[in-house]
Amino acid sequence: MNRNQEHHLKSIEETLVPLLRAKYIRGATEHDGDLLDMSAGQLIDEAISEAIDQMVYLITLKEKIVAASLKPGKDSPITPDERR
């Protein structure tokens, strides 16, 4: 990896680690249990549910970006082909 990539990775790690720690602790508190005690079936069901939530957020975000890009006087952040 080059110097820019190393810097980018370090920046991502510095952002991700505190977010990950806070999310893990919040999840443990909210679910009142130990993630390690969940069965494989429970884990996959929870992971699928989280993936569905993520897709809802991403589709909604894309719709907002497209809507913003269609407003007069705005530079489009995405190409017309991506507006599907």
Secondary structure, DSSP 8 states (H G I E B T S, - for coil): --HHHHHHHHHHHHHHHHHHHHHHHHHHHHHTS-GGGS-HHHHHHHHHHHHHHHHHHHHHHHHHHHHHHTSTT---SS-GGGG-
